[in-house]
């Protein structure tokens, strides 16, 4: 699966478990901000620096998803495989 398609699959899985993915230029904030998950007014929001390479964004998103229950939600087999590989690294 192409990295861009994998990224879309990871974002879809995140949405299915109630995580909003927000892509931002974090360097433009004026703070030393990093990609990650936070809770804003009770809503889980995953901020991803859109200037990061797609492989890095995939890894960050997968690591967050692996910390949350998602096994009962459908994801494409390639997405599941990537999540399993990230879990073992």
PERA-V268151 format. One record per residue. RES is the residue in three letters. PSI is psi in degrees with one decimal (none if undefined). Layout:
{{RES	PSI} {RES	PSI}}
This chain:
{{UNK	135.9} {UNK	147.1} {UNK	-36.0} {UNK	-39.3} {UNK	-38.1} {UNK	-43.2} {UNK	-43.4} {UNK	-41.7} {UNK	-39.9} {UNK	-40.9} {UNK	-38.6} {UNK	-42.1} {UNK	-43.3} {UNK	-45.3} {UNK	-39.2} {UNK	-27.3} {UNK	15.2} {UNK	24.2} {UNK	123.5} {UNK	128.9} {UNK	123.3} {UNK	118.1} {UNK	122.2} {UNK	158.5} {UNK	93.4} {UNK	-23.7} {UNK	-20.2} {UNK	-5.6} {UNK	-22.3} {UNK	-2.4} {UNK	164.0} {UNK	77.1} {UNK	144.5} {UNK	156.2} {UNK	142.9} {UNK	177.0} {UNK	138.1} {UNK	170.6} {UNK	123.6} {UNK	115.7} {UNK	44.5} {UNK	-5.6} {UNK	130.5} {UNK	125.6} {UNK	129.3} {UNK	112.9} {UNK	127.7} {UNK	131.7} {UNK	113.5} {UNK	-5.2} {UNK	-10.2} {UNK	150.9} {UNK	151.2} {UNK	-36.7} {UNK	-38.8} {UNK	-42.9} {UNK	-40.3} {UNK	-44.4} {UNK	-44.0} {UNK	-46.7} {UNK	-41.2} {UNK	-41.0} {UNK	-40.1} {UNK	-45.2} {UNK	-36.4} {UNK	-20.3} {UNK	-5.4} {UNK	152.0} {UNK	121.9} {UNK	1.7} {UNK	-29.4} {UNK	0.0} {UNK	137.2} {UNK	136.9} {UNK	149.7} {UNK	148.1} {UNK	-38.5} {UNK	-35.2} {UNK	-45.0} {UNK	-43.8} {UNK	-43.8} {UNK	-42.5} {UNK	-43.1} {UNK	-41.1} {UNK	-40.7} {UNK	-31.1} {UNK	-31.4} {UNK	-6.2} {UNK	none}}
